[in-house]
């Protein structure tokens, strides 16, 4: 399984490298390591959502491993927990 370790700050500057990393690994199961994320911006969230959809269309696993509280809370604030987080993290309290 391929893996991508997300940086602490997923801002505008991080979107293009994140997209490139996903494109490079397309076609195989992937694990997104989100344990160090402190800030998640809207553009990087869109890249992750697009990645989830692409992997789903390909019939491949796209998983988020150990998301930080900040990552989970931001996903919730955007209303995207059902689209991006597994049930394990959707009900977790921050």
Backbone as a chain_set.jsonl record, in Angstrom:
{"seq": "XXXXXXXXXXXXXXXXXXXXXXXXXXXXXXXXXXXXXXXXXXXXXXXXXXXXXXXXXXXXXXXXXXXXXXXXXXXXXXXXXXXXXXXXXXXXXX", "coords": {"N": [[0.843, -1.174, 0.0], [0.591, 2.168, -0.898], [1.75, 5.232, 0.615], [1.11, 8.496, 1.924], [2.457, 11.012, 3.781], [1.038, 13.601, 5.378], [1.828, 17.109, 5.601], [2.252, 19.465, 8.379], [0.974, 21.887, 7.804], [-1.49, 22.379, 5.626], [-1.911, 24.318, 3.387], [-2.583, 26.78, 0.793], [-0.19, 26.642, -0.713], [0.5, 24.0, -0.387], [-1.253, 22.505, -1.862], [-0.773, 21.9, -4.671], [1.603, 20.202, -4.568], [0.457, 18.114, -3.059], [-1.572, 17.183, -4.752], [0.047, 16.292, -6.89], [1.433, 14.222, -5.607], [-0.644, 12.448, -5.108], [-1.525, 11.855, -7.738], [0.738, 10.566, -8.716], [0.623, 8.193, -7.335], [-1.677, 6.934, -8.092], [-3.875, 4.254, -8.841], [-3.188, 2.286, -7.135], [-3.784, 0.977, -3.841], [-4.029, 3.36, -1.171], [-2.731, 5.102, 1.667], [-3.375, 7.765, 3.705], [-1.528, 9.612, 5.819], [-2.429, 11.433, 8.439], [-1.737, 12.458, 10.894], [-0.078, 14.549, 11.737], [-1.169, 16.931, 10.953], [-1.999, 20.282, 11.403], [-3.282, 22.409, 10.34], [-5.765, 22.668, 7.922], [-6.558, 23.658, 4.833], [-9.141, 24.842, 2.563], [-8.615, 24.3, -0.197], [-6.777, 22.165, -0.186], [-8.375, 20.321, 1.079], [-10.267, 19.941, -0.942], [-8.62, 18.69, -2.838], [-8.036, 16.295, -1.496], [-10.641, 15.229, -1.305], [-11.222, 14.885, -4.023], [-9.274, 13.015, -4.6], [-10.153, 10.863, -3.01], [-12.547, 10.268, -4.348], [-11.547, 9.547, -6.914], [-10.043, 7.242, -6.287], [-12.064, 5.642, -5.351], [-13.58, 5.324, -7.7], [-11.741, 3.858, -9.13], [-11.817, 1.534, -7.762], [-10.139, 1.133, -5.624], [-8.502, 1.154, -2.378], [-8.674, 3.95, -0.253], [-7.478, 5.39, 2.395], [-7.587, 7.18, 5.513], [-5.215, 7.633, 7.895], [-4.9, 7.718, 11.368], [-5.88, 10.492, 11.924], [-5.205, 13.83, 12.996], [-6.573, 15.773, 15.734], [-7.09, 18.38, 14.88], [-7.269, 18.038, 12.112], [-9.54, 16.348, 11.878], [-11.496, 17.989, 13.081], [-11.53, 20.191, 11.325], [-12.404, 18.95, 8.97], [-14.964, 18.298, 9.815], [-16.028, 20.883, 10.238], [-16.161, 21.791, 7.614], [-18.094, 20.113, 6.776], [-17.579, 17.651, 5.638], [-17.149, 15.161, 6.701], [-18.479, 12.699, 6.28], [-17.778, 12.128, 3.688], [-15.04, 11.862, 3.659], [-13.854, 10.856, 6.042], [-13.49, 7.78, 7.851], [-16.005, 5.794, 9.481], [-15.076, 5.314, 12.005], [-13.755, 7.638, 12.831], [-15.646, 9.606, 12.523], [-17.5, 9.793, 14.595], [-15.982, 10.526, 16.723], [-15.116, 12.477, 19.547], [-13.864, 15.79, 19.778]], "CA": [[0.0, 0.0, 0.0], [1.328, 3.432, -0.947], [1.418, 6.133, 1.719], [1.484, 9.909, 1.852], [2.441, 11.666, 5.087], [0.668, 15.003, 5.192], [2.572, 18.067, 6.427], [1.479, 20.161, 9.411], [0.196, 22.984, 7.239], [-2.029, 22.094, 4.295], [-2.422, 25.59, 2.896], [-2.609, 26.948, -0.653], [1.08, 26.174, -1.286], [0.602, 22.536, -0.261], [-2.245, 21.843, -2.719], [-0.173, 21.333, -5.889], [2.401, 19.013, -4.241], [-0.436, 17.044, -2.619], [-2.179, 16.635, -5.967], [1.085, 15.552, -7.612], [1.707, 12.987, -4.862], [-1.764, 11.541, -5.341], [-1.49, 11.422, -9.136], [1.861, 9.637, -8.829], [0.311, 6.914, -6.678], [-2.984, 6.45, -8.535], [-3.908, 2.89, -9.357], [-2.885, 1.364, -6.035], [-4.338, 1.375, -2.545], [-3.234, 4.433, -0.57], [-2.999, 5.467, 3.052], [-3.016, 9.151, 3.969], [-1.149, 9.763, 7.235], [-2.866, 12.791, 8.775], [-1.518, 12.657, 12.327], [0.683, 15.77, 12.038], [-1.868, 18.096, 10.398], [-2.476, 21.302, 12.346], [-4.145, 23.316, 9.583], [-6.231, 22.114, 6.656], [-7.273, 24.656, 4.056], [-10.181, 24.369, 1.664], [-8.104, 23.756, -1.457], [-6.22, 20.832, 0.087], [-9.529, 19.459, 1.337], [-10.807, 19.586, -2.254], [-7.699, 17.725, -3.445], [-8.261, 15.026, -0.811], [-11.953, 14.724, -1.709], [-11.083, 14.424, -5.406], [-8.504, 11.773, -4.517], [-11.06, 9.823, -2.491], [-13.469, 9.903, -5.439], [-10.782, 8.856, -7.958], [-9.701, 5.902, -5.795], [-13.33, 4.912, -5.313], [-13.893, 4.969, -9.085], [-10.778, 2.837, -9.538], [-12.006, 0.339, -6.94], [-8.97, 1.013, -4.741], [-8.631, 1.642, -0.999], [-8.157, 5.284, 0.062], [-7.755, 5.485, 3.832], [-6.966, 8.23, 6.318], [-4.661, 6.965, 9.078], [-4.588, 8.5, 12.553], [-6.004, 11.933, 11.73], [-5.083, 14.684, 14.179], [-7.823, 16.428, 16.14], [-7.281, 19.553, 14.015], [-7.7, 17.527, 10.815], [-10.918, 15.877, 12.031], [-12.363, 19.133, 13.348], [-11.672, 20.973, 10.095], [-13.266, 18.168, 8.086], [-16.327, 18.476, 10.338], [-16.464, 22.259, 9.976], [-16.491, 21.866, 6.196], [-19.215, 19.212, 6.526], [-17.118, 16.607, 4.732], [-16.731, 13.966, 7.429], [-19.036, 11.506, 5.653], [-17.123, 11.89, 2.403], [-13.597, 11.662, 3.76], [-13.422, 10.105, 7.225], [-14.152, 6.513, 8.121], [-16.958, 5.865, 10.593], [-14.281, 5.277, 13.228], [-13.388, 9.0, 13.215], [-16.785, 10.513, 12.395], [-18.182, 9.97, 15.864], [-15.021, 10.863, 17.783], [-15.217, 13.816, 20.127], [-12.611, 16.547, 19.733]], "C": [[0.891, 1.241, 0.0], [0.888, 4.314, 0.215], [1.88, 7.543, 1.398], [1.365, 10.468, 3.261], [2.158, 13.146, 4.852], [1.502, 15.909, 6.089], [1.663, 18.71, 7.468], [0.523, 21.188, 8.825], [-0.225, 22.665, 5.809], [-2.714, 23.354, 3.771], [-2.4, 25.616, 1.374], [-1.351, 26.389, -1.319], [1.208, 24.657, -1.273], [-0.307, 21.802, -1.241], [-1.622, 21.183, -3.947], [0.724, 20.126, -5.581], [1.538, 17.829, -3.776], [-1.094, 16.38, -3.827], [-1.171, 15.78, -6.734], [1.383, 14.218, -6.926], [0.591, 11.969, -5.071], [-1.732, 10.986, -6.766], [-0.401, 10.367, -9.346], [1.526, 8.246, -8.3], [-1.02, 6.311, -7.13], [-2.864, 5.044, -9.11], [-3.59, 1.844, -8.312], [-3.55, 1.876, -4.763], [-3.421, 2.425, -1.911], [-3.697, 4.708, 0.852], [-2.476, 6.887, 3.261], [-2.753, 9.284, 5.466], [-1.393, 11.215, 7.635], [-2.622, 13.158, 10.234], [-0.796, 13.953, 12.683], [-0.016, 17.05, 11.587], [-2.373, 19.01, 11.515], [-3.44, 22.267, 11.671], [-4.476, 22.681, 8.248], [-7.063, 23.171, 5.949], [-8.243, 24.016, 3.075], [-9.66, 23.748, 0.382], [-7.51, 22.362, -1.256], [-7.347, 19.846, 0.421], [-10.139, 19.017, 0.012], [-9.929, 18.546, -2.951], [-7.908, 16.349, -2.81], [-9.602, 14.409, -1.204], [-11.92, 14.186, -3.143], [-10.299, 13.117, -5.444], [-9.37, 10.619, -4.047], [-11.982, 9.333, -3.614], [-12.747, 9.114, -6.539], [-10.464, 7.425, -7.531], [-10.96, 5.036, -5.747], [-13.715, 4.441, -6.727], [-12.97, 3.864, -9.606], [-10.946, 1.526, -8.768], [-10.843, 0.068, -6.008], [-9.266, 1.587, -3.358], [-7.961, 3.01, -0.88], [-8.479, 5.493, 1.533], [-6.976, 6.628, 4.475], [-6.518, 7.565, 7.614], [-4.385, 7.99, 10.177], [-4.739, 10.0, 12.41], [-5.893, 12.698, 13.053], [-6.443, 15.282, 14.519], [-8.125, 17.617, 15.244], [-7.791, 19.129, 12.641], [-9.175, 17.132, 10.882], [-11.865, 17.052, 12.229], [-12.578, 19.983, 12.1], [-12.567, 20.253, 9.103], [-14.723, 18.334, 8.522], [-16.862, 19.871, 10.034], [-16.853, 22.463, 8.515], [-17.679, 20.963, 5.839], [-18.85, 18.043, 5.632], [-16.755, 15.31, 5.441], [-17.263, 12.686, 6.786], [-18.331, 11.136, 4.359], [-15.655, 11.504, 2.547], [-13.158, 10.786, 4.926], [-14.171, 8.791, 7.358], [-15.066, 6.688, 9.325], [-16.238, 5.91, 11.936], [-13.985, 6.68, 13.743], [-14.561, 9.967, 13.168], [-17.461, 10.784, 13.734], [-17.273, 10.377, 16.992], [-15.236, 12.275, 18.263], [-13.868, 14.496, 20.064], [-12.356, 17.211, 21.05]], "O": [[1.824, 1.349, 0.796], [-0.216, 4.159, 0.737], [2.879, 7.76, 0.713], [0.297, 10.406, 3.869], [2.939, 13.848, 4.211], [1.848, 15.53, 7.208], [0.447, 18.52, 7.44], [-0.604, 21.339, 9.297], [0.597, 22.682, 4.893], [-3.941, 23.436, 3.722], [-2.216, 24.578, 0.738], [-1.432, 25.742, -2.362], [1.954, 24.093, -2.073], [-0.153, 20.596, -1.433], [-1.915, 20.023, -4.235], [0.62, 19.111, -6.27], [1.856, 16.676, -4.068], [-1.16, 15.153, -3.907], [-1.495, 14.678, -7.176], [1.563, 13.201, -7.596], [0.85, 10.772, -5.197], [-1.893, 9.783, -6.97], [-0.603, 9.393, -10.07], [2.078, 7.246, -8.76], [-1.442, 5.282, -6.602], [-1.884, 4.701, -9.771], [-3.708, 0.646, -8.57], [-3.838, 3.065, -4.634], [-2.203, 2.39, -2.086], [-4.872, 4.569, 1.191], [-1.302, 7.175, 3.028], [-3.656, 9.089, 6.28], [-0.659, 12.114, 7.224], [-3.248, 14.085, 10.749], [-0.891, 14.413, 13.821], [0.497, 18.144, 11.819], [-3.07, 18.579, 12.434], [-4.298, 22.866, 12.319], [-3.591, 22.216, 7.53], [-8.143, 23.535, 6.412], [-8.178, 22.819, 2.795], [-10.217, 22.754, -0.084], [-7.726, 21.474, -2.082], [-7.265, 18.667, 0.076], [-10.494, 17.849, -0.146], [-10.444, 17.624, -3.584], [-7.952, 15.344, -3.519], [-9.69, 13.199, -1.413], [-12.52, 13.152, -3.437], [-10.617, 12.219, -6.223], [-9.328, 9.528, -4.615], [-12.166, 8.13, -3.797], [-13.278, 8.122, -7.038], [-10.602, 6.497, -8.328], [-10.921, 3.847, -6.063], [-14.126, 3.296, -6.915], [-13.377, 3.039, -10.424], [-10.298, 0.528, -9.083], [-10.583, -1.078, -5.642], [-10.171, 2.405, -3.195], [-6.836, 3.208, -1.34], [-9.632, 5.747, 1.883], [-5.879, 6.987, 4.048], [-7.333, 7.002, 8.345], [-3.721, 9.001, 9.945], [-3.808, 10.733, 12.744], [-6.415, 12.271, 14.082], [-7.351, 15.294, 13.688], [-9.279, 17.846, 14.883], [-8.655, 19.794, 12.07], [-9.967, 17.541, 10.033], [-12.926, 17.102, 11.608], [-13.692, 20.445, 11.849], [-13.405, 20.883, 8.458], [-15.61, 18.492, 7.684], [-18.012, 20.025, 9.621], [-17.774, 23.225, 8.216], [-18.206, 21.039, 4.729], [-19.71, 17.498, 4.94], [-16.117, 14.442, 4.845], [-16.554, 11.681, 6.754], [-18.291, 9.966, 3.979], [-15.089, 10.883, 1.647], [-12.182, 10.045, 4.804], [-15.35, 8.702, 7.017], [-14.908, 7.633, 10.098], [-16.749, 6.486, 12.897], [-13.963, 6.902, 14.953], [-14.47, 11.059, 13.729], [-17.942, 11.892, 13.973], [-17.736, 10.561, 18.117], [-15.51, 13.173, 17.467], [-12.837, 13.857, 20.273], [-11.347, 17.897, 21.211]]}, "num_chains": 1, "name": "protein.A"}
